[in-house]
Amino acid sequence: MNISVELTFSPLQDDFEEHIINFIKKLRTSGLTVLENPLSTQVFGEYNEVMDILKNDIKEAFELMDKGLLFMKIVKSDRSEYEPFF
């Protein structure tokens, strides 16, 4: 089963940019399809693979900062090829 995950990572500390950049760079090396925009990062792939990678990467990112939050939306389908029709 393929999924699409939208992530918004928000470290709640002054040096937030470094943590966001490192998190995205780690996702880029995962082999998953990763798309970025100014507000969020989207990850696409097979459910177990995506969730295993996210579980590890999120834990690592949280361990490297004092406080933070992560919003995650999961869609049951691969939406990586989506293009608006309007």
HELIX and SHEET records of a PDB file:
HELIX    1   1 PHE A   16  ARG A   28  1                                  13    
HELIX    2   2 TYR A   47  GLU A   63  1                                  17    
SHEET    1   A 4 THR A  33  GLU A  36  0                                        
SHEET    2   A 4 THR A  41  GLU A  46 -1                                        
SHEET    3   A 4 ASN A   2  PRO A  11 -1                                        
SHEET    4   A 4 GLY A  68  VAL A  75 -1                                        
END                                                                             
